[in-house]
Amino acid sequence: ANWEFARALARLAAGLEGPYLMGEEMTVPDIVLVHCLGWAKIAGFPEPGPRLESYFHTARARDGYKRAAALH
């Protein structure tokens, strides 16, 4: 599973051209990916690398994420 995850991360990082997966605006795929990256950190999967790590922190710094996280 670690190998498959690392391969998927490399492919995502290579295709990430804007601040978000689909360009300039955050969309549902971003929410899913940020959730998966957070889960992977907790589960001890390989680090996503600098590009996706930055993406992860940028997405989690958004006001909407902070409001949603506060609901738990």
SULRA-V536681 format. One record per run of one state. SS is the DSSP state (H for helix, E for strand, L for the rest). FROM is the first residue (numbers start at 1). LEN is the number of residues. Records with the same first field share a line. If there is no record, write none. Layout:
SS = FROM-LEN  FROM-LEN
This chain:
L = 1-1  16-4  21-2  24-4  44-6  61-2  71-2
H = 2-14  28-16  50-11  63-8
E = 20-1  23-1
